[in-house]
């Protein structure tokens, strides 16, 4: 059963990354392990930052629909 849960978690993470949904849990683990002195973004902050990075909203590259 544990192996099945592990495989399911891996499949869900892979699917999310394929459609562009970032993995907040991995981000938090990385920050705690490698950047202890720096603050950790909330999920909302993290999601917005990743969206901006993906679509380059702040740089004016995203044109929207038309």
PDB file of N, CA, C and O in Angstrom, chain B, residues numbered from 101:
ATOM      1  N   UNK B 101       0.820  -1.197   0.000  1.00  0.00           N
ATOM      2  CA  UNK B 101       0.000   0.000   0.000  1.00  0.00           C
ATOM      3  C   UNK B 101       0.869   1.269   0.000  1.00  0.00           C
ATOM      4  O   UNK B 101       0.555   2.241  -0.686  1.00  0.00           O
ATOM      5  N   UNK B 102       1.953   1.248   0.770  1.00  0.00           N
ATOM      6  CA  UNK B 102       2.854   2.401   0.817  1.00  0.00           C
ATOM      7  C   UNK B 102       3.467   2.668  -0.553  1.00  0.00           C
ATOM      8  O   UNK B 102       3.615   3.819  -0.962  1.00  0.00           O
ATOM      9  N   UNK B 103       3.817   1.615  -1.245  1.00  0.00           N
ATOM     10  CA  UNK B 103       4.403   1.776  -2.582  1.00  0.00           C
ATOM     11  C   UNK B 103       3.382   2.380  -3.548  1.00  0.00           C
ATOM     12  O   UNK B 103       3.724   3.220  -4.380  1.00  0.00           O
ATOM     13  N   UNK B 104       2.144   1.950  -3.430  1.00  0.00           N
ATOM     14  CA  UNK B 104       1.087   2.492  -4.281  1.00  0.00           C
ATOM     15  C   UNK B 104       0.889   3.982  -4.013  1.00  0.00           C
ATOM     16  O   UNK B 104       0.735   4.760  -4.954  1.00  0.00           O
ATOM     17  N   UNK B 105       0.889   4.387  -2.746  1.00  0.00           N
ATOM     18  CA  UNK B 105       0.759   5.803  -2.400  1.00  0.00           C
ATOM     19  C   UNK B 105       1.934   6.609  -2.947  1.00  0.00           C
ATOM     20  O   UNK B 105       1.759   7.721  -3.446  1.00  0.00           O
ATOM     21  N   UNK B 106       3.119   6.039  -2.849  1.00  0.00           N
ATOM     22  CA  UNK B 106       4.308   6.713  -3.357  1.00  0.00           C
ATOM     23  C   UNK B 106       4.216   6.904  -4.867  1.00  0.00           C
ATOM     24  O   UNK B 106       4.520   7.978  -5.385  1.00  0.00           O
ATOM     25  N   UNK B 107       3.800   5.865  -5.558  1.00  0.00           N
ATOM     26  CA  UNK B 107       3.663   5.949  -7.022  1.00  0.00           C
ATOM     27  C   UNK B 107       2.577   6.960  -7.391  1.00  0.00           C
ATOM     28  O   UNK B 107       2.743   7.730  -8.337  1.00  0.00           O
ATOM     29  N   UNK B 108       1.465   6.960  -6.648  1.00  0.00           N
ATOM     30  CA  UNK B 108       0.391   7.910  -6.913  1.00  0.00           C
ATOM     31  C   UNK B 108       0.890   9.346  -6.714  1.00  0.00           C
ATOM     32  O   UNK B 108       0.616  10.218  -7.539  1.00  0.00           O
ATOM     33  N   UNK B 109       1.617   9.590  -5.627  1.00  0.00           N
ATOM     34  CA  UNK B 109       2.155  10.919  -5.369  1.00  0.00           C
ATOM     35  C   UNK B 109       3.096  11.373  -6.468  1.00  0.00           C
ATOM     36  O   UNK B 109       3.070  12.533  -6.880  1.00  0.00           O
ATOM     37  N   UNK B 110       3.922  10.465  -6.938  1.00  0.00           N
ATOM     38  CA  UNK B 110       4.841  10.787  -8.036  1.00  0.00           C
ATOM     39  C   UNK B 110       4.068  11.113  -9.304  1.00  0.00           C
ATOM     40  O   UNK B 110       4.409  12.057 -10.016  1.00  0.00           O
ATOM     41  N   UNK B 111       3.025  10.336  -9.590  1.00  0.00           N
ATOM     42  CA  UNK B 111       2.217  10.570 -10.787  1.00  0.00           C
ATOM     43  C   UNK B 111       1.500  11.919 -10.714  1.00  0.00           C
ATOM     44  O   UNK B 111       1.439  12.647 -11.705  1.00  0.00           O
ATOM     45  N   UNK B 112       0.960  12.251  -9.542  1.00  0.00           N
ATOM     46  CA  UNK B 112       0.272  13.537  -9.373  1.00  0.00           C
ATOM     47  C   UNK B 112       1.254  14.687  -9.541  1.00  0.00           C
ATOM     48  O   UNK B 112       0.946  15.667 -10.218  1.00  0.00           O
ATOM     49  N   UNK B 113       2.428  14.581  -8.936  1.00  0.00           N
ATOM     50  CA  UNK B 113       3.433  15.630  -9.059  1.00  0.00           C
ATOM     51  C   UNK B 113       3.849  15.805 -10.517  1.00  0.00           C
ATOM     52  O   UNK B 113       3.969  16.934 -10.994  1.00  0.00           O
ATOM     53  N   UNK B 114       4.068  14.715 -11.219  1.00  0.00           N
ATOM     54  CA  UNK B 114       4.448  14.774 -12.628  1.00  0.00           C
ATOM     55  C   UNK B 114       3.367  15.443 -13.461  1.00  0.00           C
ATOM     56  O   UNK B 114       3.663  16.296 -14.297  1.00  0.00           O
ATOM     57  N   UNK B 115       2.118  15.063 -13.237  1.00  0.00           N
ATOM     58  CA  UNK B 115       1.009  15.659 -13.991  1.00  0.00           C
ATOM     59  C   UNK B 115       0.914  17.156 -13.731  1.00  0.00           C
ATOM     60  O   UNK B 115       0.701  17.938 -14.657  1.00  0.00           O
ATOM     61  N   UNK B 116       1.069  17.551 -12.479  1.00  0.00           N
ATOM     62  CA  UNK B 116       1.001  18.983 -12.157  1.00  0.00           C
ATOM     63  C   UNK B 116       2.112  19.757 -12.833  1.00  0.00           C
ATOM     64  O   UNK B 116       1.879  20.843 -13.364  1.00  0.00           O
ATOM     65  N   UNK B 117       3.315  19.212 -12.820  1.00  0.00           N
ATOM     66  CA  UNK B 117       4.436  19.898 -13.468  1.00  0.00           C
ATOM     67  C   UNK B 117       4.231  19.970 -14.975  1.00  0.00           C
ATOM     68  O   UNK B 117       4.639  20.945 -15.607  1.00  0.00           O
ATOM     69  N   UNK B 118       3.611  18.961 -15.554  1.00  0.00           N
ATOM     70  CA  UNK B 118       3.366  18.948 -17.005  1.00  0.00           C
ATOM     71  C   UNK B 118       2.405  20.056 -17.429  1.00  0.00           C
ATOM     72  O   UNK B 118       2.524  20.594 -18.530  1.00  0.00           O
ATOM     73  N   UNK B 119       1.459  20.397 -16.563  1.00  0.00           N
ATOM     74  CA  UNK B 119       0.510  21.448 -16.905  1.00  0.00           C
ATOM     75  C   UNK B 119       0.888  22.794 -16.305  1.00  0.00           C
ATOM     76  O   UNK B 119       0.141  23.765 -16.428  1.00  0.00           O
ATOM     77  N   UNK B 120       2.041  22.852 -15.660  1.00  0.00           N
ATOM     78  CA  UNK B 120       2.553  24.128 -15.180  1.00  0.00           C
ATOM     79  C   UNK B 120       2.207  24.495 -13.757  1.00  0.00           C
ATOM     80  O   UNK B 120       2.369  25.653 -13.374  1.00  0.00           O
ATOM     81  N   UNK B 121       1.737  23.550 -12.956  1.00  0.00           N
ATOM     82  CA  UNK B 121       1.445  23.833 -11.552  1.00  0.00           C
ATOM     83  C   UNK B 121       2.698  23.506 -10.746  1.00  0.00           C
ATOM     84  O   UNK B 121       3.097  22.343 -10.685  1.00  0.00           O
ATOM     85  N   UNK B 122       3.326  24.502 -10.128  1.00  0.00           N
ATOM     86  CA  UNK B 122       4.563  24.268  -9.394  1.00  0.00           C
ATOM     87  C   UNK B 122       4.343  23.475  -8.113  1.00  0.00           C
ATOM     88  O   UNK B 122       3.226  23.417  -7.598  1.00  0.00           O
ATOM     89  N   UNK B 123       5.401  22.866  -7.600  1.00  0.00           N
ATOM     90  CA  UNK B 123       5.334  22.013  -6.424  1.00  0.00           C
ATOM     91  C   UNK B 123       5.794  22.784  -5.191  1.00  0.00           C
ATOM     92  O   UNK B 123       6.993  22.912  -4.941  1.00  0.00           O
ATOM     93  N   UNK B 124       4.848  23.287  -4.434  1.00  0.00           N
ATOM     94  CA  UNK B 124       5.138  24.105  -3.257  1.00  0.00           C
ATOM     95  C   UNK B 124       5.871  23.306  -2.182  1.00  0.00           C
ATOM     96  O   UNK B 124       6.778  23.837  -1.540  1.00  0.00           O
ATOM     97  N   UNK B 125       5.505  22.058  -1.974  1.00  0.00           N
ATOM     98  CA  UNK B 125       6.149  21.247  -0.937  1.00  0.00           C
ATOM     99  C   UNK B 125       7.644  21.079  -1.201  1.00  0.00           C
ATOM    100  O   UNK B 125       8.446  21.152  -0.270  1.00  0.00           O
ATOM    101  N   UNK B 126       8.022  20.859  -2.443  1.00  0.00           N
ATOM    102  CA  UNK B 126       9.447  20.751  -2.775  1.00  0.00           C
ATOM    103  C   UNK B 126      10.159  22.085  -2.566  1.00  0.00           C
ATOM    104  O   UNK B 126      11.304  22.117  -2.114  1.00  0.00           O
ATOM    105  N   UNK B 127       9.486  23.181  -2.893  1.00  0.00           N
ATOM    106  CA  UNK B 127      10.050  24.509  -2.676  1.00  0.00           C
ATOM    107  C   UNK B 127      10.342  24.727  -1.192  1.00  0.00           C
ATOM    108  O   UNK B 127      11.430  25.174  -0.830  1.00  0.00           O
ATOM    109  N   UNK B 128       9.370  24.409  -0.335  1.00  0.00           N
ATOM    110  CA  UNK B 128       9.536  24.598   1.108  1.00  0.00           C
ATOM    111  C   UNK B 128      10.676  23.731   1.631  1.00  0.00           C
ATOM    112  O   UNK B 128      11.500  24.198   2.417  1.00  0.00           O
ATOM    113  N   UNK B 129      10.730  22.476   1.202  1.00  0.00           N
ATOM    114  CA  UNK B 129      11.799  21.576   1.649  1.00  0.00           C
ATOM    115  C   UNK B 129      13.166  22.112   1.227  1.00  0.00           C
ATOM    116  O   UNK B 129      14.119  22.065   2.006  1.00  0.00           O
ATOM    117  N   UNK B 130      13.265  22.614   0.009  1.00  0.00           N
ATOM    118  CA  UNK B 130      14.525  23.169  -0.487  1.00  0.00           C
ATOM    119  C   UNK B 130      14.941  24.394   0.323  1.00  0.00           C
ATOM    120  O   UNK B 130      16.106  24.526   0.700  1.00  0.00           O
ATOM    121  N   UNK B 131      13.984  25.297   0.593  1.00  0.00           N
ATOM    122  CA  UNK B 131      14.307  26.502   1.351  1.00  0.00           C
ATOM    123  C   UNK B 131      14.775  26.163   2.760  1.00  0.00           C
ATOM    124  O   UNK B 131      15.721  26.765   3.268  1.00  0.00           O
ATOM    125  N   UNK B 132      14.106  25.195   3.391  1.00  0.00           N
ATOM    126  CA  UNK B 132      14.484  24.809   4.746  1.00  0.00           C
ATOM    127  C   UNK B 132      15.856  24.144   4.781  1.00  0.00           C
ATOM    128  O   UNK B 132      16.599  24.302   5.749  1.00  0.00           O
ATOM    129  N   UNK B 133      16.191  23.409   3.738  1.00  0.00           N
ATOM    130  CA  UNK B 133      17.464  22.695   3.702  1.00  0.00           C
ATOM    131  C   UNK B 133      18.633  23.596   3.297  1.00  0.00           C
ATOM    132  O   UNK B 133      19.717  23.505   3.873  1.00  0.00           O
ATOM    133  N   UNK B 134      18.414  24.460   2.309  1.00  0.00           N
ATOM    134  CA  UNK B 134      19.531  25.202   1.720  1.00  0.00           C
ATOM    135  C   UNK B 134      19.536  26.708   1.977  1.00  0.00           C
ATOM    136  O   UNK B 134      20.560  27.359   1.774  1.00  0.00           O
ATOM    137  N   UNK B 135      18.428  27.264   2.412  1.00  0.00           N
ATOM    138  CA  UNK B 135      18.332  28.719   2.588  1.00  0.00           C
ATOM    139  C   UNK B 135      17.624  29.046   3.903  1.00  0.00           C
ATOM    140  O   UNK B 135      16.620  29.759   3.908  1.00  0.00           O
ATOM    141  N   UNK B 136      18.130  28.540   4.985  1.00  0.00           N
ATOM    142  CA  UNK B 136      17.471  28.663   6.290  1.00  0.00           C
ATOM    143  C   UNK B 136      17.289  30.100   6.752  1.00  0.00           C
ATOM    144  O   UNK B 136      16.296  30.411   7.410  1.00  0.00           O
ATOM    145  N   UNK B 137      18.212  30.971   6.427  1.00  0.00           N
ATOM    146  CA  UNK B 137      18.150  32.354   6.902  1.00  0.00           C
ATOM    147  C   UNK B 137      17.165  33.211   6.104  1.00  0.00           C
ATOM    148  O   UNK B 137      16.814  34.310   6.535  1.00  0.00           O
ATOM    149  N   UNK B 138      16.720  32.722   4.957  1.00  0.00           N
ATOM    150  CA  UNK B 138      15.823  33.495   4.102  1.00  0.00           C
ATOM    151  C   UNK B 138      14.368  33.110   4.360  1.00  0.00           C
ATOM    152  O   UNK B 138      14.079  31.966   4.710  1.00  0.00           O
ATOM    153  N   UNK B 139      13.454  34.060   4.189  1.00  0.00           N
ATOM    154  CA  UNK B 139      12.037  33.750   4.430  1.00  0.00           C
ATOM    155  C   UNK B 139      11.466  32.807   3.368  1.00  0.00           C
ATOM    156  O   UNK B 139      11.971  32.726   2.248  1.00  0.00           O
ATOM    157  N   UNK B 140      10.409  32.104   3.746  1.00  0.00           N
ATOM    158  CA  UNK B 140       9.715  31.195   2.833  1.00  0.00           C
ATOM    159  C   UNK B 140       8.409  31.858   2.416  1.00  0.00           C
ATOM    160  O   UNK B 140       7.637  32.307   3.264  1.00  0.00           O
ATOM    161  N   UNK B 141       8.162  31.917   1.117  1.00  0.00           N
ATOM    162  CA  UNK B 141       6.930  32.523   0.619  1.00  0.00           C
ATOM    163  C   UNK B 141       5.723  31.673   1.030  1.00  0.00           C
ATOM    164  O   UNK B 141       5.831  30.458   1.197  1.00  0.00           O
ATOM    165  N   UNK B 142       4.587  32.328   1.186  1.00  0.00           N
ATOM    166  CA  UNK B 142       3.343  31.596   1.402  1.00  0.00           C
ATOM    167  C   UNK B 142       2.972  30.915   0.089  1.00  0.00           C
ATOM    168  O   UNK B 142       3.560  31.200  -0.955  1.00  0.00           O
ATOM    169  N   UNK B 143       1.993  30.013   0.146  1.00  0.00           N
ATOM    170  CA  UNK B 143       1.575  29.332  -1.082  1.00  0.00           C
ATOM    171  C   UNK B 143       1.086  30.331  -2.124  1.00  0.00           C
ATOM    172  O   UNK B 143       1.406  30.203  -3.305  1.00  0.00           O
ATOM    173  N   UNK B 144       0.315  31.320  -1.695  1.00  0.00           N
ATOM    174  CA  UNK B 144      -0.222  32.311  -2.627  1.00  0.00           C
ATOM    175  C   UNK B 144       0.909  33.112  -3.276  1.00  0.00           C
ATOM    176  O   UNK B 144       0.905  33.315  -4.490  1.00  0.00           O
ATOM    177  N   UNK B 145       1.873  33.567  -2.475  1.00  0.00           N
ATOM    178  CA  UNK B 145       3.023  34.302  -3.008  1.00  0.00           C
ATOM    179  C   UNK B 145       3.807  33.437  -3.986  1.00  0.00           C
ATOM    180  O   UNK B 145       4.197  33.894  -5.060  1.00  0.00           O
ATOM    181  N   UNK B 146       4.034  32.180  -3.603  1.00  0.00           N
ATOM    182  CA  UNK B 146       4.781  31.249  -4.444  1.00  0.00           C
ATOM    183  C   UNK B 146       4.065  31.031  -5.773  1.00  0.00           C
ATOM    184  O   UNK B 146       4.690  31.072  -6.833  1.00  0.00           O
ATOM    185  N   UNK B 147       2.751  30.799  -5.716  1.00  0.00           N
ATOM    186  CA  UNK B 147       1.989  30.541  -6.929  1.00  0.00           C
ATOM    187  C   UNK B 147       2.030  31.743  -7.862  1.00  0.00           C
ATOM    188  O   UNK B 147       2.220  31.587  -9.069  1.00  0.00           O
ATOM    189  N   UNK B 148       1.851  32.948  -7.309  1.00  0.00           N
ATOM    190  CA  UNK B 148       1.891  34.162  -8.136  1.00  0.00           C
ATOM    191  C   UNK B 148       3.267  34.384  -8.749  1.00  0.00           C
ATOM    192  O   UNK B 148       3.378  34.764  -9.915  1.00  0.00           O
ATOM    193  N   UNK B 149       4.311  34.149  -7.967  1.00  0.00           N
ATOM    194  CA  UNK B 149       5.676  34.321  -8.480  1.00  0.00           C
ATOM    195  C   UNK B 149       5.939  33.352  -9.620  1.00  0.00           C
ATOM    196  O   UNK B 149       6.531  33.732 -10.631  1.00  0.00           O
ATOM    197  N   UNK B 150       5.507  32.107  -9.470  1.00  0.00           N
ATOM    198  CA  UNK B 150       5.698  31.108 -10.524  1.00  0.00           C
ATOM    199  C   UNK B 150       4.884  31.452 -11.759  1.00  0.00           C
ATOM    200  O   UNK B 150       5.356  31.268 -12.880  1.00  0.00           O
ATOM    201  N   UNK B 151       3.664  31.950 -11.571  1.00  0.00           N
ATOM    202  CA  UNK B 151       2.848  32.365 -12.707  1.00  0.00           C
ATOM    203  C   UNK B 151       3.507  33.512 -13.446  1.00  0.00           C
ATOM    204  O   UNK B 151       3.585  33.501 -14.674  1.00  0.00           O
ATOM    205  N   UNK B 152       3.985  34.506 -12.703  1.00  0.00           N
ATOM    206  CA  UNK B 152       4.662  35.639 -13.334  1.00  0.00           C
ATOM    207  C   UNK B 152       5.910  35.189 -14.077  1.00  0.00           C
ATOM    208  O   UNK B 152       6.193  35.681 -15.169  1.00  0.00           O
ATOM    209  N   UNK B 153       6.653  34.265 -13.499  1.00  0.00           N
ATOM    210  CA  UNK B 153       7.855  33.767 -14.162  1.00  0.00           C
ATOM    211  C   UNK B 153       7.499  32.995 -15.430  1.00  0.00           C
ATOM    212  O   UNK B 153       8.195  33.101 -16.440  1.00  0.00           O
ATOM    213  N   UNK B 154       6.440  32.237 -15.381  1.00  0.00           N
ATOM    214  CA  UNK B 154       6.055  31.428 -16.545  1.00  0.00           C
ATOM    215  C   UNK B 154       5.546  32.295 -17.684  1.00  0.00           C
ATOM    216  O   UNK B 154       5.916  32.088 -18.839  1.00  0.00           O
ATOM    217  N   UNK B 155       4.708  33.254 -17.366  1.00  0.00           N
ATOM    218  CA  UNK B 155       4.082  34.060 -18.409  1.00  0.00           C
ATOM    219  C   UNK B 155       4.756  35.408 -18.615  1.00  0.00           C
ATOM    220  O   UNK B 155       4.337  36.177 -19.480  1.00  0.00           O
ATOM    221  N   UNK B 156       5.785  35.709 -17.842  1.00  0.00           N
ATOM    222  CA  UNK B 156       6.531  36.964 -17.957  1.00  0.00           C
ATOM    223  C   UNK B 156       5.595  38.165 -17.921  1.00  0.00           C
ATOM    224  O   UNK B 156       5.759  39.105 -18.699  1.00  0.00           O
ATOM    225  N   UNK B 157       4.621  38.139 -17.027  1.00  0.00           N
ATOM    226  CA  UNK B 157       3.632  39.215 -16.923  1.00  0.00           C
ATOM    227  C   UNK B 157       4.279  40.551 -16.605  1.00  0.00           C
ATOM    228  O   UNK B 157       3.871  41.581 -17.143  1.00  0.00           O
ATOM    229  N   UNK B 158       5.265  40.546 -15.753  1.00  0.00           N
ATOM    230  CA  UNK B 158       5.882  41.805 -15.340  1.00  0.00           C
ATOM    231  C   UNK B 158       6.780  42.393 -16.421  1.00  0.00           C
ATOM    232  O   UNK B 158       7.097  43.582 -16.373  1.00  0.00           O
ATOM    233  N   UNK B 159       7.190  41.604 -17.377  1.00  0.00           N
ATOM    234  CA  UNK B 159       8.093  42.079 -18.427  1.00  0.00           C
ATOM    235  C   UNK B 159       7.345  42.515 -19.678  1.00  0.00           C
ATOM    236  O   UNK B 159       7.964  42.968 -20.641  1.00  0.00           O
ATOM    237  N   UNK B 160       6.014  42.382 -19.677  1.00  0.00           N
ATOM    238  CA  UNK B 160       5.244  42.828 -20.815  1.00  0.00           C
ATOM    239  C   UNK B 160       5.200  41.864 -21.986  1.00  0.00           C
ATOM    240  O   UNK B 160       4.689  42.210 -23.051  1.00  0.00           O
ATOM    241  N   UNK B 161       5.729  40.660 -21.808  1.00  0.00           N
ATOM    242  CA  UNK B 161       5.728  39.704 -22.926  1.00  0.00           C
ATOM    243  C   UNK B 161       4.365  39.044 -23.100  1.00  0.00           C
ATOM    244  O   UNK B 161       4.018  38.647 -24.213  1.00  0.00           O
ATOM    245  N   UNK B 162       3.592  38.920 -22.041  1.00  0.00           N
ATOM    246  CA  UNK B 162       2.307  38.252 -22.132  1.00  0.00           C
ATOM    247  C   UNK B 162       1.300  39.198 -22.777  1.00  0.00           C
ATOM    248  O   UNK B 162       1.057  40.294 -22.273  1.00  0.00           O
ATOM    249  N   UNK B 163       0.730  38.778 -23.865  1.00  0.00           N
ATOM    250  CA  UNK B 163      -0.192  39.630 -24.615  1.00  0.00           C
ATOM    251  C   UNK B 163      -1.648  39.286 -24.364  1.00  0.00           C
ATOM    252  O   UNK B 163      -2.533  40.045 -24.759  1.00  0.00           O
ATOM    253  N   UNK B 164      -1.918  38.163 -23.719  1.00  0.00           N
ATOM    254  CA  UNK B 164      -3.308  37.792 -23.486  1.00  0.00           C
ATOM    255  C   UNK B 164      -3.928  37.182 -24.732  1.00  0.00           C
ATOM    256  O   UNK B 164      -3.244  36.540 -25.529  1.00  0.00           O
ATOM    257  N   UNK B 165      -5.197  37.383 -24.886  1.00  0.00           N
ATOM    258  CA  UNK B 165      -5.951  36.733 -25.951  1.00  0.00           C
ATOM    259  C   UNK B 165      -5.681  37.339 -27.318  1.00  0.00           C
ATOM    260  O   UNK B 165      -5.368  36.615 -28.264  1.00  0.00           O
ATOM    261  N   UNK B 166      -5.794  38.638 -27.434  1.00  0.00           N
ATOM    262  CA  UNK B 166      -5.774  39.218 -28.780  1.00  0.00           C
ATOM    263  C   UNK B 166      -4.631  40.155 -28.978  1.00  0.00           C
ATOM    264  O   UNK B 166      -4.478  40.723 -30.060  1.00  0.00           O
TER     265      UNK B 166
END
